[in-house]
Structures are given as C-alpha cells and as structure tokens.
Amino acid sequence: MKYDVIVIGAGPGGYVAGIRLGQLGKKVLVVEKKHIGGVCLNVGCIPTKALIHSAHLISKINEARKEMGLEIEGNFYYNIEKLRNWKDKCVKKLTKGVEFLFKSNNVDFIKGEAKILDERKIEVIKENGEVEKYETENIIIATGSIPAFIPGFEPDGKYIWTSDDAVSLPYVPKKLLILGAGAIGLEFAYIYKNLGSDVEIYELMPQILPGVDKEMAFELEKCLKRYGIKIYTEAIAKEIIKEDGKIKMKVELKGVQKIVEGDVLLLAVGRKPNSKNLNLEKIGIDVDNRGFIKVDKKRRTNIKNIFAIGDIAGMPLLAHKASKEGIVAAEVISGIEIEYNPLAVPIVTYTVPELLIVGISEEEAKEKNLSIKVGKFPFSANGKAITSGEIYGFVKIIVNENDEIIGLHILGPEASSMAGEASLVVEKKVKAEELGKVIHPHPTLSEAIMEAAENVHKKAIHIVNK
C-alpha cells in the first residue's frame, strides 16, 4: 500500500503530525511499536502528573489538619492499588481519545516496529510477527527518547529503577535514592516523599536543574528540603552493590567518599534518542555526536522527504515542543510555508511549588554582556497564594536595554497554568512597562506577574521596591 506520509512513532509529536496531516487531506499511516501516545501519555507527562496531583492532595490534607483546623476522624491513609488504577484510567482516557481522533481524521494506524528501507519504503514487523512493506512520498521520524543509564548502574526493575518503573508504582520503598536532580528526579522525589518514602537525591552538578536560572533553582531546592527531601550536589556515583535485599551506593560528595544505603535507586540521569533498528546509518541520515537527528527549521533531515520531530530531533526533550514540530512538519509536507523558530519554549518542573522557565536566565544574559534589569514579586505578598496556603516562590522578569522581556520565570503555585502568558510576552517581545499596565484580576496568582513587571521600574504596589 502507498501513502502520502508515514509517521514512525505515535507520541505527542507523531500523533499530532498524523492528525494534522489527516486534516490537510493527506493519506497517512502512523506506526507505533508500543502505545498510542508514546512515553508522554503512557509513562511520562500524564501518569506522573496524576501521581503528583495525588501527592499534593496528601500534602494539603496534612497541612489542612495542622494549619486550618480541618479535622479528619481516624488515621488518614491511601490505597496504593486504587491510586495506581486511577492513574491508569487517566492514561486510558487520553489514549482512547487519540484513537478516536485518528479514525475521525482518516489516519491509518498499525502497531509494530518500523524500519526505514530507503527514502520511500518502510518495513513493519507487526505484533503477530507478520512483516509488511509500505511505500510513501514522505517519512516523519517521531520515535522519541528512552531513559539513559550509567555503566555499572544498569536498571533491573527491582533494585535499580528507571522512570518507567517508578511511574508504574510497584510499591513505595522505605528509602528511595535518586541519581539526578533534573525535572524527572525532582518530580519523583516529591511523589514518593508524600507517599511515605525517605528520599535522598544525588546530583553531579553544583545545583539542581543544571542550566536553569541559579536563583530559581536555589529557591526550589529550599522548598523541597522543607518537605524533608535530602539533596546532595557535586555528588559522583561510583559503584552500586546489591546486598541482603538492599542497595549500597558508593558516592563521592565534594571529594569525600561515602556509602549510602537504600531500598531502591531511581536513575534520573537524562534520556537518549530512541533510534534503535531505524536503519538511520544505512540510509544516510545525519546525526549529531549524541545520536540526535539533525534537522533544519522545517524539521527536514539531510534527505529532503524525511523529517524528524520531537525528542529524536534534539533538545529540549518536551512533549509540547514535539507537538509543535509535528504540526510544522505536517504543514511543510502539505505545501504550507512555515518554520519552527520559537524564541522561547516553556519548560516546567511539576514539583510543588512548580517551576516555569521561559526565555534566558540572568546568568545567560550576563554571559552575553546584555544590559539588563530584573523585577521580582514574591507569592508571600499575593492574596490568592496566602489564602491557598502556598506562599513559597516568586516571579522573576528579566528585561533588556529596550525594556523587552527576555526571561520570565515563575516558582510558585500553579506556575504551569501561567506558562501561556509568560511564553506570549517573551515570544512577542512585550515590554515590562506594557505588561505592568495590563489589568490582572484580583485575587489571582497571575497578579504576581503584573507586579514583577512593575517592580522592574520600582512601581510594584504590594512590596517595598528595592
């Protein structure tokens, strides 16, 4: 059978590309080895956020009993099986939704492993072992990424977990060690701490969330430590020993050798491109030194009719970035003039408080010798935050010499819900003075954005402007 486009991978890049192609009248086939929705819907974004929501409810219930006088008779507990089932229901509802959209947009779907034979042919090994070949005018590679690991620390699903293991919620270990303080490590630390684990995080770099604005990262670290999560930076993992149903990890902490013990080690040291068996080298697709496929602004590879989107096409490894790239590739194939060239891709870490990063950090601005001003506003002075009992964090706005907002970062409650406004003002180069004039409803958390913009020029009302 011949198609206009074959999409390999049905994650947030691939399924979005398939649906958009269907909308544009293309005959399209989507091939997926595992699950519709890919990592994001099945073992990433969606199930982790379901667990984070549950963990936050546990935290809020305990806080309500302590601070607000809301009493619950008897001992409060959770049912891990019901929690796991609820998480799975969230996933199933969304994946079924994608299946429905495929049918509604005349997108063909096959479950199987795809191999690119040449620029116009692919081979699919189906679940039942049958092998089929398909012809196509265009190919979109959207196979995503897989967890990375350190040699000698290979995951076994019992003592050493990947994020895939952790999100399945097999059980709550008494003591959980986490290697890596990126978004994945921090989010699972928050989840398992609230479910009852004693959690310790070990990070190679001098700060959590390496590369993020240092002030924001430092404040988030303080917040996580308030929950009782132990965090160690400049930590080099040397060796892992499995012994008597436990694990022992040899680690060097700022030059000092130490052995730490736990029940499970969660590897959260990043992800790598999922390109196994695609046949990239044989057909001549260019990749970088980390294995990510090289693409241009239209998401084309060095082979004109083959495109790559999402994690397989490089950083940042984010679902919404993949979806946008999927739309761009679909429209380029359909003859629409469009490019992927955002000024800022929003990055969210879904801890509590949440951390939103849009645009450049204060350190990056200084490294580029930009003349900048900074405005801040704390949630401890925001009415809605106070009434919600979530006062930690602040908004930080960085502007250039023209007063254009080049960085807008939020550490605070529901920061992710304010990402749209943050992205818009950075993308459109809105000036701080203009943003400060926009009326934000009261009482809302978003008022902190307005006041931070006003603080750039020392005009914020509800703080002393220093």
Sequence and secondary structure as in RCSB ss.txt:
>XXXX:A:sequence
MKYDVIVIGAGPGGYVAGIRLGQLGKKVLVVEKKHIGGVCLNVGCIPTKALIHSAHLISKINEARKEMGLEIEGN
FYYNIEKLRNWKDKCVKKLTKGVEFLFKSNNVDFIKGEAKILDERKIEVIKENGEVEKYETENIIIATGSIPAFI
PGFEPDGKYIWTSDDAVSLPYVPKKLLILGAGAIGLEFAYIYKNLGSDVEIYELMPQILPGVDKEMAFELEKCLK
RYGIKIYTEAIAKEIIKEDGKIKMKVELKGVQKIVEGDVLLLAVGRKPNSKNLNLEKIGIDVDNRGFIKVDKKRR
TNIKNIFAIGDIAGMPLLAHKASKEGIVAAEVISGIEIEYNPLAVPIVTYTVPELLIVGISEEEAKEKNLSIKVG
KFPFSANGKAITSGEIYGFVKIIVNENDEIIGLHILGPEASSMAGEASLVVEKKVKAEELGKVIHPHPTLSEAIM
EAAENVHKKAIHIVNK
>XXXX:A:secstr
 EEEEEEE  STTHHHHHHHHHHTT  EEEEESS TTHHHHHHSHHHHHHHHHHHHHHHHHHHIIIII    SS 
    HHHHHHHHHHHHHHHHHHHHHHHHHTTEEEEEEEEEEEETTEEEEEETTS EEEEEEEEEEE   EEE   
TT    SSSEE HHHHHT     SEEEEE  SHHHHHHHHHHHHHT EEEEE SSSSSSTTS HHHHHHHHHHHH
HTT EEE SEEEEEEEEETTEEEEEEEETTEEEEEEESEEEE S EEE  TTS HHHHT  B TTS B   TT B
 SSTTEEE GGGG SS  HHHHHHHHHHHHHHHTT       S   EEE SSSEEEEEE  HHHHHHTT   EEE
EEEGGG HHHHHHT    EEEEEE TT BEEEEEEEETTGGGGHHHHHHHHHTT BHHHHHHS   SS TTHHHH
HHHHHHTT  SSS   
